[in-house]
Amino acid sequence: MKPLPRSWLLLSSLLTAACASNSPPPPASPPATATAAPVPSAPAGTAAAPAAPVPVRSASDILADSIKAVGAPDAWSGHKSVHMTMTMTFQAVGITGTAQRFATAGDKSLVVTEIPGVGLIREGSNGKVFWSQDPINGLRMLDGAEADQARIESVWNPELRVNELFAKVESKNETGPDGKVLECVVLTPKVAPPTTRCFDQISHLQVTEKGVRPTPQGDTPFSSTVSDWRTVGGLKMAYALETQAGPITFSAKVQSVVFDQAMDDKQFEPPQPTAVTPADAPAASPSGKAKPKAETKTKTKAKTGTGKSPPAPTK
């Protein structure tokens, strides 16, 4: 399962600020009610024995089982590119948009998200440079924690390159949304904040992800659930994602997945800033030097009115 695209959490942070400025006042506190009588405790010796704790397996074993659950080794290495289309819905504000993700085995990636009323958000990498462009922050070359996270998101099959991408990998158990124990891996990148991914003990497929994403508007905590796993091209992929980021909840649903589609490498390059030439900038001469502006000279005609120079005086 690919990490949650940073551009989606950027959208959440912008919508969070908008909701905060228009949020209604909190409801009045309900009147105090009488305290209910305490429930008598069960007689001694009748309490159920606590369940034995589930042992914590190593992170390497948890990830190895997850990789096997997603697909066979030849399926992981058998594809060179992927193109995904998705729909995104922000429930609190009633907005639905579209998203596309392009990626290649050369660690080139591009996520294009279009939201009505917000505009077009693009985030990509040519395998070396990581960039982002949106209507609020413009075109930016990413660095620091943002670049570290973008690198992880752009890597082809990051599950197979954990030791390369993360400075520390730890395991623990957590309780899932349905009360069942999940096996979790805490992934700490080299610069960016850590994220925690949790997997079902039986299917070994991912169930949740949580962490913090840095954005230009500040750090954004998030918590996601993934579901609706389907087999495409020999690999299992989650077709549904629901994320809580602050007061904003949004869902994403995959509409199509196409492997090994021909792609133009130019789309992964950072856009070139538009050069603005001042209207009064001097033009260049063939020699490469700027031509001076033409000056307007006013000639004074002779008083004779003929426009000719007066005759020379006679001796």
C-alpha positions as a Python dict, from the first residue, in 0.01 Angstrom:
ca = {
    (1, 'M'): (0, 0, 0),
    (2, 'K'): (147, 335, -104),
    (3, 'P'): (181, 607, 160),
    (4, 'L'): (-94, 867, 168),
    (5, 'P'): (-7, 1140, -88),
    (6, 'R'): (108, 1461, 80),
    (7, 'S'): (-101, 1670, -159),
    (8, 'W'): (-420, 1520, -15),
    (9, 'L'): (-323, 1624, 336),
    (10, 'L'): (-238, 1971, 206),
    (11, 'L'): (-598, 1990, 83),
    (12, 'S'): (-719, 1878, 427),
    (13, 'S'): (-518, 2148, 604),
    (14, 'L'): (-659, 2418, 376),
    (15, 'L'): (-1016, 2294, 422),
    (16, 'T'): (-960, 2265, 798),
    (17, 'A'): (-871, 2634, 817),
    (18, 'A'): (-1181, 2722, 614),
    (19, 'C'): (-1406, 2514, 837),
    (20, 'A'): (-1255, 2665, 1154),
    (21, 'S'): (-1332, 3020, 1036),
    (22, 'N'): (-1695, 2930, 962),
    (23, 'S'): (-1764, 2685, 1245),
    (24, 'P'): (-2081, 2750, 1452),
    (25, 'P'): (-2057, 2818, 1826),
    (26, 'P'): (-2047, 2506, 2045),
    (27, 'P'): (-2386, 2384, 2174),
    (28, 'A'): (-2490, 2475, 2525),
    (29, 'S'): (-2407, 2222, 2793),
    (30, 'P'): (-2704, 2000, 2884),
    (31, 'P'): (-2849, 2040, 3232),
    (32, 'A'): (-2694, 1826, 3500),
    (33, 'T'): (-2871, 1499, 3570),
    (34, 'A'): (-2876, 1282, 3875),
    (35, 'T'): (-2586, 1042, 3900),
    (36, 'A'): (-2691, 687, 3826),
    (37, 'A'): (-2657, 438, 4105),
    (38, 'P'): (-2339, 231, 4082),
    (39, 'V'): (-2374, -112, 3929),
    (40, 'P'): (-2296, -376, 4188),
    (41, 'S'): (-1980, -568, 4118),
    (42, 'A'): (-1988, -935, 4033),
    (43, 'P'): (-1928, -1176, 4318),
    (44, 'A'): (-1570, -1266, 4386),
    (45, 'G'): (-1437, -1549, 4177),
    (46, 'T'): (-1682, -1503, 3886),
    (47, 'A'): (-1483, -1247, 3682),
    (48, 'A'): (-1363, -1370, 3342),
    (49, 'A'): (-992, -1428, 3316),
    (50, 'P'): (-814, -1167, 3099),
    (51, 'A'): (-712, -1285, 2754),
    (52, 'A'): (-349, -1374, 2713),
    (53, 'P'): (-155, -1095, 2536),
    (54, 'V'): (-71, -1158, 2172),
    (55, 'P'): (307, -1187, 2132),
    (56, 'V'): (474, -912, 1930),
    (57, 'R'): (646, -1047, 1621),
    (58, 'S'): (950, -888, 1460),
    (59, 'A'): (899, -608, 1207),
    (60, 'S'): (1079, -810, 940),
    (61, 'D'): (840, -1105, 983),
    (62, 'I'): (532, -879, 973),
    (63, 'L'): (650, -707, 654),
    (64, 'A'): (754, -1036, 491),
    (65, 'D'): (404, -1180, 546),
    (66, 'S'): (245, -862, 412),
    (67, 'I'): (456, -877, 95),
    (68, 'K'): (357, -1241, 37),
    (69, 'A'): (-11, -1158, 95),
    (70, 'V'): (-4, -882, -167),
    (71, 'G'): (152, -1091, -445),
    (72, 'A'): (405, -1344, -567),
    (73, 'P'): (765, -1232, -636),
    (74, 'D'): (718, -1241, -1014),
    (75, 'A'): (412, -1015, -985),
    (76, 'W'): (609, -758, -782),
    (77, 'S'): (886, -747, -1044),
    (78, 'G'): (670, -804, -1350),
    (79, 'H'): (542, -446, -1394),
    (80, 'K'): (725, -131, -1502),
    (81, 'S'): (458, 140, -1464),
    (82, 'V'): (113, 202, -1320),
    (83, 'H'): (-162, 456, -1386),
    (84, 'M'): (-440, 486, -1128),
    (85, 'T'): (-755, 702, -1139),
    (86, 'M'): (-950, 786, -823),
    (87, 'T'): (-1235, 994, -688),
    (88, 'M'): (-1202, 1191, -364),
    (89, 'T'): (-1486, 1311, -144),
    (90, 'F'): (-1455, 1558, 145),
    (91, 'Q'): (-1766, 1480, 351),
    (92, 'A'): (-1771, 1790, 574),
    (93, 'V'): (-1781, 2034, 283),
    (94, 'G'): (-1960, 1819, 25),
    (95, 'I'): (-1683, 1839, -236),
    (96, 'T'): (-1587, 1559, -474),
    (97, 'G'): (-1285, 1571, -700),
    (98, 'T'): (-1062, 1345, -906),
    (99, 'A'): (-704, 1224, -873),
    (100, 'Q'): (-457, 1041, -1094),
    (101, 'R'): (-132, 874, -1001),
    (102, 'F'): (142, 788, -1250),
    (103, 'A'): (453, 594, -1144),
    (104, 'T'): (739, 404, -1305),
    (105, 'A'): (994, 145, -1194),
    (106, 'G'): (1256, 422, -1221),
    (107, 'D'): (1110, 592, -908),
    (108, 'K'): (937, 860, -1114),
    (109, 'S'): (593, 961, -994),
    (110, 'L'): (322, 1220, -1044),
    (111, 'V'): (-2, 1275, -849),
    (112, 'V'): (-252, 1515, -1010),
    (113, 'T'): (-552, 1613, -798),
    (114, 'E'): (-833, 1842, -916),
    (115, 'I'): (-1087, 1973, -663),
    (116, 'P'): (-1373, 2209, -758),
    (117, 'G'): (-1323, 2548, -597),
    (118, 'V'): (-960, 2471, -511),
    (119, 'G'): (-799, 2398, -846),
    (120, 'L'): (-524, 2171, -969),
    (121, 'I'): (-260, 2028, -736),
    (122, 'R'): (41, 1846, -880),
    (123, 'E'): (319, 1671, -693),
    (124, 'G'): (593, 1474, -863),
    (125, 'S'): (947, 1349, -889),
    (126, 'N'): (1179, 1267, -1177),
    (127, 'G'): (1365, 1027, -949),
    (128, 'K'): (1602, 1296, -821),
    (129, 'V'): (1413, 1621, -771),
    (130, 'F'): (1090, 1644, -569),
    (131, 'W'): (844, 1924, -641),
    (132, 'S'): (492, 2045, -566),
    (133, 'Q'): (261, 2296, -736),
    (134, 'D'): (-74, 2422, -611),
    (135, 'P'): (-286, 2740, -639),
    (136, 'I'): (-203, 2849, -281),
    (137, 'N'): (172, 2791, -251),
    (138, 'G'): (272, 2797, -619),
    (139, 'L'): (564, 2591, -751),
    (140, 'R'): (804, 2465, -483),
    (141, 'M'): (1113, 2244, -486),
    (142, 'L'): (1080, 2026, -175),
    (143, 'D'): (1353, 1980, 81),
    (144, 'G'): (1397, 1856, 437),
    (145, 'A'): (1114, 1646, 581),
    (146, 'E'): (886, 1716, 283),
    (147, 'A'): (1146, 1585, 37),
    (148, 'D'): (1210, 1280, 257),
    (149, 'Q'): (842, 1188, 255),
    (150, 'A'): (809, 1261, -117),
    (151, 'R'): (1103, 1027, -186),
    (152, 'I'): (927, 742, -2),
    (153, 'E'): (603, 807, -190),
    (154, 'S'): (775, 805, -530),
    (155, 'V'): (975, 483, -482),
    (156, 'W'): (859, 185, -688),
    (157, 'N'): (764, -100, -449),
    (158, 'P'): (887, 70, -127),
    (159, 'E'): (783, -240, 69),
    (160, 'L'): (1086, -417, -81),
    (161, 'R'): (1327, -134, 9),
    (162, 'V'): (1245, -64, 374),
    (163, 'N'): (1605, -77, 497),
    (164, 'E'): (1706, 177, 230),
    (165, 'L'): (1427, 426, 302),
    (166, 'F'): (1395, 421, 681),
    (167, 'A'): (1641, 488, 961),
    (168, 'K'): (1452, 270, 1210),
    (169, 'V'): (1185, -2, 1184),
    (170, 'E'): (1007, -130, 1497),
    (171, 'S'): (705, -351, 1569),
    (172, 'K'): (419, -345, 1819),
    (173, 'N'): (58, -457, 1855),
    (174, 'E'): (-243, -225, 1855),
    (175, 'T'): (-620, -262, 1875),
    (176, 'G'): (-790, -210, 1539),
    (177, 'P'): (-1118, -33, 1457),
    (178, 'D'): (-1316, -354, 1516),
    (179, 'G'): (-1146, -435, 1846),
    (180, 'K'): (-914, -701, 1703),
    (181, 'V'): (-542, -697, 1766),
    (182, 'L'): (-337, -574, 1470),
    (183, 'E'): (31, -627, 1400),
    (184, 'C'): (195, -290, 1346),
    (185, 'V'): (523, -158, 1210),
    (186, 'V'): (654, 186, 1309),
    (187, 'L'): (856, 327, 1017),
    (188, 'T'): (1088, 617, 1102),
    (189, 'P'): (1235, 793, 794),
    (190, 'K'): (1573, 963, 796),
    (191, 'V'): (1427, 1315, 830),
    (192, 'A'): (1046, 1303, 822),
    (193, 'P'): (819, 1207, 1117),
    (194, 'P'): (744, 835, 1170),
    (195, 'T'): (432, 659, 1047),
    (196, 'T'): (264, 346, 1182),
    (197, 'R'): (111, 84, 954),
    (198, 'C'): (-98, -198, 1097),
    (199, 'F'): (-187, -533, 939),
    (200, 'D'): (-452, -799, 994),
    (201, 'Q'): (-311, -1102, 1178),
    (202, 'I'): (-485, -1351, 947),
    (203, 'S'): (-479, -1197, 596),
    (204, 'H'): (-161, -991, 663),
    (205, 'L'): (-311, -710, 453),
    (206, 'Q'): (-284, -350, 573),
    (207, 'V'): (-576, -215, 776),
    (208, 'T'): (-466, 127, 908),
    (209, 'E'): (-199, 394, 880),
    (210, 'K'): (-137, 697, 1101),
    (211, 'G'): (126, 962, 1143),
    (212, 'V'): (211, 1325, 1073),
    (213, 'R'): (274, 1495, 739),
    (214, 'P'): (455, 1832, 724),
    (215, 'T'): (290, 2082, 488),
    (216, 'P'): (343, 2456, 420),
    (217, 'Q'): (46, 2518, 650),
    (218, 'G'): (206, 2319, 936),
    (219, 'D'): (225, 1958, 1051),
    (220, 'T'): (-93, 1762, 982),
    (221, 'P'): (-170, 1453, 1194),
    (222, 'F'): (-378, 1192, 1012),
    (223, 'S'): (-532, 850, 1065),
    (224, 'S'): (-645, 629, 776),
    (225, 'T'): (-818, 296, 719),
    (226, 'V'): (-768, 98, 398),
    (227, 'S'): (-1004, -170, 268),
    (228, 'D'): (-1164, -333, -37),
    (229, 'W'): (-857, -526, -147),
    (230, 'R'): (-875, -653, -506),
    (231, 'T'): (-635, -844, -730),
    (232, 'V'): (-506, -653, -1035),
    (233, 'G'): (-213, -769, -1246),
    (234, 'G'): (-129, -1041, -995),
    (235, 'L'): (-109, -794, -704),
    (236, 'K'): (-365, -711, -436),
    (237, 'M'): (-448, -341, -411),
    (238, 'A'): (-669, -149, -167),
    (239, 'Y'): (-951, 22, -357),
    (240, 'A'): (-1088, 224, -62),
    (241, 'L'): (-922, 471, 175),
    (242, 'E'): (-1082, 685, 447),
    (243, 'T'): (-877, 947, 630),
    (244, 'Q'): (-935, 1173, 928),
    (245, 'A'): (-714, 1484, 930),
    (246, 'G'): (-819, 1726, 1203),
    (247, 'P'): (-1194, 1793, 1167),
    (248, 'I'): (-1185, 1693, 800),
    (249, 'T'): (-1276, 1341, 684),
    (250, 'F'): (-1224, 1242, 323),
    (251, 'S'): (-1247, 918, 131),
    (252, 'A'): (-1076, 801, -186),
    (253, 'K'): (-1197, 523, -414),
    (254, 'V'): (-991, 372, -693),
    (255, 'Q'): (-1174, 371, -1028),
    (256, 'S'): (-914, 207, -1251),
    (257, 'V'): (-564, 57, -1243),
    (258, 'V'): (-360, 9, -1562),
    (259, 'F'): (-15, -151, -1548),
    (260, 'D'): (266, -111, -1802),
    (261, 'Q'): (115, 183, -1986),
    (262, 'A'): (357, 387, -2199),
    (263, 'M'): (444, 713, -2023),
    (264, 'D'): (615, 1035, -2124),
    (265, 'D'): (908, 1103, -1889),
    (266, 'K'): (861, 1478, -1938),
    (267, 'Q'): (551, 1478, -1719),
    (268, 'F'): (763, 1392, -1413),
    (269, 'E'): (994, 1691, -1457),
    (270, 'P'): (927, 2001, -1245),
    (271, 'P'): (738, 2269, -1439),
    (272, 'Q'): (953, 2555, -1563),
    (273, 'P'): (865, 2894, -1411),
    (274, 'T'): (720, 3131, -1669),
    (275, 'A'): (976, 3398, -1759),
    (276, 'V'): (829, 3750, -1752),
    (277, 'T'): (1006, 4004, -1974),
    (278, 'P'): (934, 4372, -1892),
    (279, 'A'): (768, 4559, -2177),
    (280, 'D'): (1041, 4820, -2181),
    (281, 'A'): (1334, 4575, -2170),
    (282, 'P'): (1596, 4665, -2437),
    (283, 'A'): (1618, 4424, -2729),
    (284, 'A'): (1944, 4244, -2799),
    (285, 'S'): (2152, 4331, -3104),
    (286, 'P'): (2304, 4060, -3328),
    (287, 'S'): (2629, 4100, -3132),
    (288, 'G'): (2446, 4004, -2811),
    (289, 'K'): (2462, 4355, -2664),
    (290, 'A'): (2151, 4545, -2576),
    (291, 'K'): (2050, 4810, -2822),
    (292, 'P'): (2012, 5157, -2674),
    (293, 'K'): (1670, 5310, -2700),
    (294, 'A'): (1621, 5556, -2986),
    (295, 'E'): (1636, 5915, -2872),
    (296, 'T'): (1413, 6186, -3017),
    (297, 'K'): (1606, 6493, -3127),
    (298, 'T'): (1448, 6825, -3210),
    (299, 'K'): (1615, 7029, -3483),
    (300, 'T'): (1579, 7404, -3486),
    (301, 'K'): (1511, 7550, -3825),
    (302, 'A'): (1666, 7874, -3940),
    (303, 'K'): (1463, 8191, -3904),
    (304, 'T'): (1455, 8228, -4281),
    (305, 'G'): (1175, 7976, -4290),
    (306, 'T'): (1339, 7787, -4576),
    (307, 'G'): (1484, 7522, -4355),
    (308, 'K'): (1830, 7593, -4507),
    (309, 'S'): (2132, 7741, -4336),
    (310, 'P'): (2169, 8120, -4384),
    (311, 'P'): (2421, 8230, -4651),
    (312, 'A'): (2780, 8300, -4551),
    (313, 'P'): (2856, 8672, -4500),
    (314, 'T'): (3033, 8854, -4792),
    (315, 'K'): (3365, 9029, -4739),
}
